[in-house]
């Protein structure tokens, strides 16, 4: 059974930090690129950060660049999102995503259940 279990969300004041974790099981974690997405009320889901399967490349949404860091530990089947200098605009449900591009075209993706991050004073 494929599972992506997220944790680390919660309520934090502006300027604070949180670290999200996503523990994967049921598939070969090291073969998948991992990403964090978020969706705020009334807004579309957006890509926040992504890391390649071996952890060699990362990319970030402009809105979080310099504040958030994505990393992975393939030995622990875990991907992290370190969030610093949090702003109220970061408030959203954060989702863990795994993706493997298929050689013959298309991709295979898995999603976590989401974890709420609320930035408010």
Protein Blocks (a to p, Z undefined) as FASTA:
>chain_A
ZZdddehiacddehiacddddddehiafklpccddddddehiacddfbdcdfkopaccdd
fklgojaccdddfklopacdddehiafklgccdddddddddfkgpjdddddebiaddddZ
Z
